């Protein structure tokens, strides 16, 4: 293969020579995708999406996230709405970082406003919620889970291990007084239910991480699988329902998430969970526990970014907002846990 110094040209040449994909051209960045670089690529075979960690900050963790995402969507494709996987490459000589290619999916991510083609009504928002939970149910219906995705026996202890991990991290790296981290962590550890099932779990499932059809309430693709794992599927159900149709009179952590659903009359999180249970045949007896766990875990994880902010290592609107968002998430988790009998 001819040596090419420009990364974009080298990438295009490699795709044609090694993968048979001709005419590749990196067109523009795409929004979303958190810390990874996400770009639109035009090719002779149609538009595709390139995903890779930033080349100047490649870490084993970031590289593993891209590999994990591709491995999981490869197992899910054809069974639930994900972008069609094309290829994964871990040869750093091509682009300077491991990368994946998937088929481009035309769609919109919804936060606080509906797409122009959607009627702004309770019925429409109910339909959005139904589509959101049905797409998740289609992932959780994949059984048995493919052996290449992980250890099912270990997956049964995902929740207790996460509680132990994040209690320890937050205890070791604390920059402010957040007593609910330990109070809730203690209760969650003592009350963790035995999993009814182990399934593929997204671990960050909410409306912002799906592409909806621009014309109708239908999920075209679930995005951002870097955190995917095997676990009790209620881990996903707990998060998406806890942040659906929230009470705007209360302090909201990450208020923008699924904010479009925060209207009187719209189906609530319990209603979505019941629909999921009907589709999957799995129980939602511990819904409150998993909602509290999801919000507590999210707060414990993102507090790490606030620690970096307080230590002067980062300074952005997101990190500054965590001064409010983390306590608000913990307060919401506490209210749910109190309703489940936490003293």
C-alpha positions as CSV (number, residue, x, y, z in Angstrom):
1,X,0.0,0.0,0.0
2,X,1.3,3.4,-0.9
3,X,2.5,5.5,2.0
4,X,0.2,8.6,2.5
5,X,1.0,11.2,5.1
6,X,-2.4,12.9,5.4
7,X,-4.6,10.9,7.8
8,X,-7.8,11.5,5.8
9,X,-6.1,10.4,2.6
10,X,-4.5,7.4,4.4
11,X,-7.8,6.4,5.8
12,X,-9.5,6.6,2.4
13,X,-6.7,4.6,0.7
14,X,-6.8,1.9,3.5
15,X,-10.6,1.6,3.1
16,X,-10.3,1.0,-0.6
17,X,-7.3,-1.3,-0.5
18,X,-8.3,-3.3,2.6
19,X,-12.0,-3.1,2.9
20,X,-13.1,-2.5,-0.7
21,X,-14.9,0.8,0.2
22,X,-14.0,3.3,-2.5
23,X,-14.3,7.1,-2.6
24,X,-14.2,7.7,1.1
25,X,-14.2,11.3,2.1
26,X,-14.5,12.6,5.7
27,X,-17.1,15.4,5.3
28,X,-17.9,17.0,8.6
29,X,-18.2,16.3,12.4
30,X,-21.5,15.0,13.7
31,X,-22.9,16.1,17.0
32,X,-23.2,13.8,20.0
33,X,-21.0,10.9,20.9
34,X,-19.6,12.3,24.1
35,X,-15.7,12.1,24.2
36,X,-15.3,10.3,20.9
37,X,-14.9,12.0,17.5
38,X,-18.0,11.3,15.3
39,X,-17.8,12.2,11.6
40,X,-19.9,11.8,8.5
41,X,-18.1,9.9,5.7
42,X,-19.2,9.9,2.1
43,X,-18.3,6.8,0.1
44,X,-19.2,5.2,-3.1
45,X,-21.3,2.8,-1.0
46,X,-23.3,5.6,0.6
47,X,-22.9,7.7,3.7
48,X,-21.2,6.2,6.8
49,X,-20.3,7.3,10.3
50,X,-16.7,7.2,11.5
51,X,-16.1,6.9,15.3
52,X,-12.8,7.1,17.1
53,X,-11.2,8.6,20.2
54,X,-9.4,11.9,19.7
55,X,-6.0,11.0,18.2
56,X,-4.0,13.1,20.7
57,X,-5.7,11.6,23.8
58,X,-5.9,7.9,22.9
59,X,-6.1,5.8,26.0
60,X,-6.7,2.1,26.5
61,X,-10.1,3.0,28.1
62,X,-11.2,5.1,25.1
63,X,-10.0,2.5,22.6
64,X,-11.8,-0.2,24.5
65,X,-15.0,1.8,24.4
66,X,-14.9,2.0,20.6
67,X,-14.2,-1.7,20.4
68,X,-16.9,-2.5,22.9
69,X,-19.5,-0.4,21.0
70,X,-18.7,-2.2,17.7
71,X,-18.8,-5.6,19.3
72,X,-22.2,-5.0,20.9
73,X,-23.9,-3.4,17.9
74,X,-22.6,-6.3,15.7
75,X,-24.4,-8.7,18.1
76,X,-27.6,-6.5,18.1
77,X,-27.9,-5.6,14.4
78,X,-31.0,-7.1,12.8
79,X,-32.6,-7.7,16.1
80,X,-33.0,-4.2,17.5
81,X,-32.6,-0.7,16.0
82,X,-28.9,0.1,15.7
83,X,-26.7,1.4,12.9
84,X,-25.5,-1.3,10.5
85,X,-21.9,-2.2,11.5
86,X,-19.4,-2.0,8.6
87,X,-15.9,-2.5,10.1
88,X,-13.7,-2.0,13.1
89,X,-9.9,-1.3,12.8
90,X,-7.4,-1.2,15.6
91,X,-4.4,-0.5,13.4
92,X,-3.1,2.9,14.7
93,X,-1.1,3.4,11.6
94,X,-4.3,4.1,9.6
95,X,-5.9,7.0,11.5
96,X,-3.9,7.4,14.7
97,X,-6.6,5.7,16.8
98,X,-8.8,2.6,16.6
99,X,-12.0,3.4,14.7
100,X,-15.3,2.0,13.6
101,X,-17.5,2.5,10.6
102,X,-21.3,2.1,10.6
103,X,-24.0,2.9,8.1
104,X,-25.3,6.5,8.4
105,X,-28.8,6.6,9.9
106,X,-31.0,9.6,9.1
107,X,-32.8,10.7,12.2
108,X,-33.1,13.3,15.0
109,X,-32.2,13.3,18.7
110,X,-34.9,14.8,20.8
111,X,-34.3,16.8,24.0
112,X,-36.7,19.7,24.8
113,X,-38.5,20.2,21.5
114,X,-40.2,17.9,19.1
115,X,-39.2,17.7,15.4
116,X,-41.2,20.1,13.2
117,X,-43.1,17.3,11.5
118,X,-44.4,16.0,14.9
119,X,-47.7,17.2,16.2
120,X,-47.1,18.9,19.6
121,X,-49.6,16.9,21.7
122,X,-49.9,14.4,24.5
123,X,-50.7,11.6,22.1
124,X,-47.5,12.3,20.2
125,X,-45.4,12.4,23.3
126,X,-47.0,9.1,24.4
127,X,-46.0,7.7,21.1
128,X,-42.4,8.9,21.5
129,X,-42.3,7.2,24.9
130,X,-43.8,4.0,23.5
131,X,-41.2,3.9,20.7
132,X,-38.4,4.6,23.2
133,X,-39.4,1.8,25.5
134,X,-40.2,-0.6,22.7
135,X,-36.8,-0.2,21.2
136,X,-35.2,-0.9,24.5
137,X,-37.4,-4.0,24.9
138,X,-36.2,-5.3,21.6
139,X,-32.6,-5.2,22.9
140,X,-33.6,-6.9,26.1
141,X,-35.4,-9.6,24.2
142,X,-32.2,-10.9,22.7
143,X,-31.7,-14.2,24.6
144,X,-29.6,-16.0,25.1
145,X,-27.0,-13.3,25.0
146,X,-24.1,-14.0,22.6
147,X,-21.2,-15.7,24.4
148,X,-18.7,-13.3,23.0
149,X,-20.2,-10.3,24.9
150,X,-19.2,-11.4,28.4
151,X,-19.5,-13.6,31.4
152,X,-23.2,-14.1,32.3
153,X,-22.5,-15.4,35.8
154,X,-20.3,-12.3,36.5
155,X,-23.1,-10.1,35.0
156,X,-25.4,-11.2,37.8
157,X,-23.4,-9.2,40.2
158,X,-23.2,-6.0,38.1
159,X,-25.3,-3.9,40.5
160,X,-23.5,-4.8,43.7
161,X,-20.1,-4.3,42.0
162,X,-21.1,-0.9,40.7
163,X,-22.3,0.2,44.1
164,X,-19.1,-1.0,45.8
165,X,-16.9,0.7,43.1
166,X,-18.6,4.1,43.1
167,X,-18.8,4.3,46.9
168,X,-15.1,3.7,47.0
169,X,-14.3,6.2,44.3
170,X,-16.3,9.0,45.8
171,X,-15.0,8.3,49.2
172,X,-11.4,8.5,47.9
173,X,-12.0,11.6,45.8
174,X,-14.3,14.0,47.6
175,X,-14.3,17.8,47.2
176,X,-17.6,18.5,48.9
177,X,-20.0,17.1,51.4
178,X,-22.5,14.7,49.7
179,X,-23.8,12.5,52.5
180,X,-26.4,10.9,50.2
181,X,-23.7,9.1,48.3
182,X,-23.0,7.0,51.3
183,X,-26.5,6.9,52.7
184,X,-28.0,5.7,49.5
185,X,-25.1,3.5,48.6
186,X,-25.5,1.7,51.9
187,X,-29.2,1.1,51.3
188,X,-28.7,0.1,47.7
189,X,-26.1,-2.4,48.7
190,X,-28.3,-3.9,51.4
191,X,-31.3,-4.2,49.1
192,X,-29.9,-5.3,45.7
193,X,-32.4,-7.8,44.2
194,X,-31.3,-11.0,42.6
195,X,-31.5,-10.6,38.8
196,X,-34.4,-12.3,37.1
197,X,-32.5,-12.3,33.9
198,X,-29.2,-11.2,32.3
199,X,-29.4,-9.3,29.1
200,X,-27.5,-6.8,26.9
201,X,-27.7,-3.5,28.7
202,X,-26.9,-0.1,27.2
203,X,-26.1,1.6,30.5
204,X,-26.9,5.1,29.4
205,X,-30.3,4.7,27.7
206,X,-32.5,7.8,27.3
207,X,-34.1,9.8,24.5
208,X,-31.0,11.8,23.8
209,X,-29.2,8.6,22.9
210,X,-31.6,7.5,20.1
211,X,-32.2,8.8,16.7
212,X,-35.9,9.2,16.0
213,X,-37.5,9.2,12.5
214,X,-37.8,12.9,11.5
215,X,-41.4,12.3,10.3
216,X,-43.0,10.0,12.9
217,X,-42.4,8.7,16.4
218,X,-40.3,5.7,15.5
219,X,-36.7,4.8,16.7
220,X,-34.3,4.6,13.8
221,X,-31.2,3.7,15.9
222,X,-29.9,3.5,19.4
223,X,-26.6,5.3,19.7
224,X,-23.5,5.4,22.0
225,X,-22.9,1.8,23.1
226,X,-19.4,2.5,24.6
227,X,-20.7,1.6,28.1
228,X,-22.7,-1.5,27.1
229,X,-22.4,-4.6,29.2
230,X,-24.4,-7.6,30.4
231,X,-26.5,-7.1,33.5
232,X,-30.0,-7.1,34.8
233,X,-32.0,-5.3,32.1
234,X,-33.8,-3.3,34.8
235,X,-30.6,-1.2,35.0
236,X,-31.7,0.4,31.7
237,X,-35.4,0.5,32.6
238,X,-34.6,2.3,35.9
239,X,-32.7,5.1,34.2
240,X,-35.0,5.8,31.3
241,X,-38.2,5.7,33.4
242,X,-36.7,7.8,36.3
243,X,-35.9,10.6,33.9
244,X,-39.2,10.5,32.0
245,X,-42.0,13.0,32.7
246,X,-40.3,14.6,35.7
247,X,-41.9,17.2,37.9
248,X,-40.6,20.6,36.8
249,X,-41.4,22.1,40.2
250,X,-38.5,20.0,41.7
251,X,-34.8,20.6,41.2
252,X,-33.9,18.4,38.2
253,X,-30.5,16.9,37.6
254,X,-29.6,17.2,33.9
255,X,-32.9,18.9,33.4
256,X,-32.5,18.8,29.6
257,X,-32.7,15.0,29.5
258,X,-36.0,13.9,28.1
259,X,-37.4,17.3,29.0
260,X,-39.9,17.2,26.2
261,X,-41.8,14.5,28.2
262,X,-42.3,16.8,31.2
263,X,-46.0,17.6,30.6
264,X,-49.2,16.8,32.5
265,X,-51.1,13.9,30.9
266,X,-48.1,12.3,29.2
267,X,-47.6,8.6,30.1
268,X,-45.3,8.3,33.2
269,X,-42.3,6.2,33.8
270,X,-44.2,3.5,35.5
271,X,-46.5,3.3,32.5
272,X,-43.5,2.9,30.2
273,X,-42.1,0.2,32.5
274,X,-45.4,-1.7,32.4
275,X,-45.3,-1.6,28.6
276,X,-41.7,-3.0,28.7
277,X,-42.8,-5.8,31.1
278,X,-45.7,-6.8,28.9
279,X,-43.3,-7.0,25.9
280,X,-40.4,-8.8,27.5
281,X,-42.3,-10.9,30.0
282,X,-40.0,-9.8,32.7
283,X,-41.0,-8.4,36.1
284,X,-40.8,-4.7,37.2
285,X,-41.4,-5.5,40.9
286,X,-38.2,-3.7,41.8
287,X,-38.7,-0.7,39.5
288,X,-38.3,1.9,42.4
289,X,-35.0,0.3,43.5
290,X,-33.6,0.4,40.0
291,X,-34.7,4.0,39.5
292,X,-32.9,5.0,42.7
293,X,-29.9,3.0,41.7
294,X,-29.7,4.6,38.2
295,X,-29.9,8.2,39.5
296,X,-27.4,7.5,42.4
297,X,-25.0,5.8,40.0
298,X,-25.2,8.6,37.5
299,X,-24.6,11.2,40.2
300,X,-21.6,9.2,41.5
301,X,-20.0,8.9,38.1
302,X,-20.4,12.5,36.9
303,X,-19.2,13.8,40.3
304,X,-15.8,12.8,39.0
305,X,-16.0,15.6,36.4
306,X,-16.9,18.1,39.2
307,X,-13.9,16.9,41.1
308,X,-11.7,17.8,38.1
309,X,-13.4,21.2,37.9
310,X,-12.7,21.9,41.6
311,X,-9.1,20.9,41.1
312,X,-8.7,23.3,38.2
313,X,-8.2,20.6,35.5
314,X,-11.4,21.4,33.5
315,X,-13.7,24.4,33.3
316,X,-16.7,24.2,31.1
317,X,-20.4,24.8,31.4
318,X,-21.1,21.1,31.9
319,X,-18.6,20.8,34.8
320,X,-19.9,24.0,36.4
321,X,-23.5,22.7,36.1
322,X,-22.6,19.6,38.1
323,X,-22.6,21.8,41.2
324,X,-26.4,21.7,40.9
325,X,-27.0,18.5,38.9
326,X,-25.3,16.0,41.2
327,X,-27.2,17.0,44.4
328,X,-30.4,17.2,42.4
329,X,-29.9,13.6,41.1
330,X,-29.1,12.4,44.6
331,X,-32.2,14.1,46.0
332,X,-34.4,12.5,43.4
333,X,-32.8,9.1,44.1
334,X,-33.5,9.7,47.9
335,X,-37.1,10.5,47.3
336,X,-37.6,7.3,45.3
337,X,-35.7,5.1,47.8
338,X,-37.7,6.6,50.7
339,X,-40.8,5.5,48.8
340,X,-39.3,2.0,48.7
341,X,-38.9,1.9,52.5
342,X,-35.5,3.4,53.0
343,X,-35.4,4.8,56.6
